[in-house]
Amino acid sequence: MHEKSVNTVEWLIPFLFILCAGWLVWHFPAFILDFIPPDGSQADNLRGLHRRNDVTPGLGGPFGGESDWIDWLALIGIPVFGFFGIRSVNRAAMEYESWRAMDKLSVFIGRVTMMLIVLLVVVMIYEVILRYVFEAPTLWANELSLWLAGFVFLCAGLYAMQQRSHIRIFLLYDICPRWLQRLFDCISTLLILAFAFFLIYGGYGEALSKLHRWETFGTAFDPPIPATLKPMILFVVALVAIQAVINLVSDWNAEPVIHTAADDIDEEELRILREMVGDEGVGDMDVTRGAIQGDQKKADH
């Protein structure tokens, strides 16, 4: 079931993927100017923005224009590291036992999201140290944190869908026979597909427009948050819809599961709780000390 110990490669590849993606996003105006330049003054503004933010000015590229060799290497690195990342990702012990190709993609994106969270924390700690220790706050840390948090929020939603860890209400679902549960699953999947279709249909025009003119945040750092997050929303929603269909297929013949409060507490947490409150009256399904409190009330009377 591809359940192995975590190795260095499994975390190195997501890091390299983020490195390539970050470089490409920061220099993406170069590709816009080379292949689909906007008209008139918008092109001049975009060219000025790119040349102001270009990390390697004057390097030159394989096709001339604004994009250079490193930009193209980053562009090639995204599918390369994505491919090897999907192939090398392993299911952790606590993760859901489903391992189709789409599941591996979602789990790899989950690993990328975890690395983004680490990067987000580093940026915030760096800003706190500069602001309160050296009294020299940055102009970019706050906007970069917002930017990273947006990507984390979106990508974590896809991982949550694959892990079946999104919010669900099982009160009615658990008491129904399996055939009716399958009907509920079909209805919920159709609703997800309908939501994704109408969101993409209604939003792709605005998303492409923001991407084409490379709309920025309008601050001192001026990151392209609108230009990147709007298309990313539509892309991730499409992946979530596909993952919902994969979940439906994978769980179709699964045995019915009865959900309890104990589902949210693993065995290690149960062991710690038993050590804290004692074993008397505490079973696997009694994780709230209800039985102990009832015995104590009887003893008081």
N, C-alpha and C positions, 0 to 999 in steps of 0.2 A: 504493500500500500504506500510505498515511497515514504515511509516514516523513518527518518534517519536523524542522526545528530546534526546540529547546525555546523556547517563548515565555513571557512573564510571566504571561499569563492561565492557562496550564496549571498553574502553581504557585500562583497567587493563589486560584483556586477551591478547591483542596484545603485551603488555609489557612483560608478562610472556612467551609468545611464543618466543619473541626475546631473552629473557634470556636463555631459554632452547636451542634455535638454536645456540646462540653464544657459550654456553658451549660445545655443541656437536661438533661444527665445530673446536673449539680450541683443543678438545681431540679426534677428529676423528681418528688420527693415532693409537690410542689404539684399535679400532675396526678393522682397517686394519691389524694390527699385530696379532690380535686374530683369525681372520676368513679368510683373504686372504693375508697372508704376502708375500711381494716380495722376490726375490731370493738373496742370497749371501750378498754382501756388502750393497745393498740397504736396506735390512731389518735391518742391524746394524745401518745404518745412520738414518733410520726412528725411530728406538728404542731410539737412542741417542737424536734425536730431540724431541720426545714425553716426555722423562724423564726430559729434560731440561725445557720444557714448562708446565709440569704437575702441576696443581694448588693444587692437593691433593695427593701428592706422598705417597705410602705405605698404602693407605686406604683399599685396597682389594675390590674384587668384587664378585658377585654371581657365576661366572664361572671361577674364577682365571684369570690368564693372566694379560694383561695391563689395561683393562677397569675396573673401580671401580663402586661402588654403585651409586655415583652421576652421572657418565656418563650414566648409564642405566636409571636413573630417568629422565635425560634430554632427552634421546632418546624416552622414553615413553611420556614425557610431550609434545613433538611436536605434535603428532596426537591428543592428548587429548585436548590441548588448541586450536589447529586448529579446531577441531570439535565444541567445545563450542563457539569459536570465530565466526565461520560461522553462527551458529544458533542465536547468540545474536546480530549480526551486524544489524544496522538499516539504512535505506536510509535517508540521509540528504535532506533538502528542495531543495538544488540546484543540487542534483544529478539526473541522468537519471532515468526515471520511467520504469525500467525493473528489474524484481526480480525473475529470475529463480535460480536454485541451483548454476549454474556456475557463475551467476552474483553476488551472495552472496559471493562466494569464491574470485572473483576478487575484490570486495569491501573490504573484510577482508584483502586481501593482500595490498590493498590501505591504509587501516588503519595502517598496519605494516610498510608500507613505510613512512607514516607520522611520526611514532614514530622513525624510523631510521633517518629521517631528523633532528628531535630534538636532537637525540644522536650525530649526525654529528656536529651540531652547538655547542653542549656542548664540544666536543673534541677540536674543533677549538678555542673556547674561552679559554679553559684551556691552550692550547698551547701558545696562544698569551699572556696570563697573565704570564706564566712561562718564556717565552722568553724575553718579553720586560719590565716586572716589576721586576722579580727576576733574570733575566739573567741566567736562568737554563733551556734551552730547552730540551724537551724529545727526545728520540730516536724512539718513536713509533707513535706519533700523526699524522705525515704526512702520513705514510703508512696506518694507520688505517682510516684516512679520505678518502684516495683513495679507500680503500677496501669498506667502507660503501657507498661511492658515486657510486661505481659500482653496488652494490645491489639496491640502490635507483633508478638508471637509468633503470635497467632492470624491476624491479617491477612496477615502475611508467608507463612503456609502457603498461603493462597488464591492469592497471587501466584506462589508457587513452583509450584503445580499448573498454573497457566495457562502458565508459562514452561517447563514440563517440566524444571525444575531440581531436583526432589526426588531423593532417593537412589534409584537403580535399579541393579540388577545385570544386565549385558548379556552375561555369558559364554555362557549358553545361548541367549539371545534372538537374538543376532547370527548364529549359525550355522544358524538355522532358516529354512525357506522363508517367503515372505511370508504365505501363507495360515495357517501355523501361528503366525506373529507376531500376526496379527489375532485368532486364537483366544486367545492369551495376553492380548492387550489387552482382549478381552471379559471374560475371567475376572477380571482385575484390577479392571476397572470394576464388575463385579457384586459383588466383595468390598467395594469402597469403598461402594457403595450399601447393601449389607447392614449394614456397620459404622455408616454414618450413620443408617440406619433404627432400629436397635436402641439406639444412643446417644440419639437424640432421643426415642424411645418410652420409654426407661427414665429419662430425665433431665428431661423437660419439666415434670413435676409439681414436682420440687424447685426447678427454675429459676424457675417462676412463683411459688412460695411465697417464695423469697428476694427476688424482685423486688417482690412485693406488700407484704411487710413491710419492704422496703428494708434488708436486712441489711448492717450495716457491719463494719469491720475490727476494732473494739474497741481502738483506740489513741488517743493524744491528738488526732491529726488526724482519725481515725475516718472514712476514706473508704468509700464503698459498694462495695468491691471484690467481695465475694461476690454482691451484688445485681446487679451489672453484668456481671461476667465469666462467671458461670454461664450466663445466657441467651445471651451472646455466643458461647460455645463451641458451643452448639447451632446458632445462626444461621450461623456460619462453616462448621461441618461440613456443613450443608445446602448452602451455596454451593460448597464443595469437591466434594461429590458431583455437583452439577449441572455444574460445570466439568469433572469427569472424563468425563461423558457427552459434553460439547461437544468435548473433546479426542479422544475416540474417533471421533466423526463427522468432525472436521476432518482427522485423520490416517489415515482409512480407506484413501484412495487415494494416500497419500504414498509416495514412493519409499523403499525400505529404506535405513537409515543404518547405516554401520559405525562403531562408537564406538572411539576410541583415546585414549591418554593426551594427545594433542595437543588434544583437545576442550576441555580445561580451561585452555588457554593461547591467548590471542588473538594476532593478527599482530604487534601492538606488542611483546608480551612475547617472541615468537619473535625479533624483530629485536634486542631488547636482549640476549637469550641468545647470539645469533650474534656480536654485537659483543664479548661477554665471553669466549667460548671460541674464536672463530675459525670460519671457514666450512668448514675441512677435516673431512670425515666427518660433518658435521651437516646432516641433511635435515629436511624438514618433519615427519617422523614420529619423528625422533630428538631428543627434547628433554631427555634425561637424561644426555647426554655418554657414553653407552654405547659408541658407535663410536670416539670419541676415546680413551677409556681402553683399548679393545682394541688400537688402533694403537700406543699407547704401550707396552703390554705386549709386543707383537711387536718393537718397536724395542729394548726392553731385552734381549730374548733374542738 
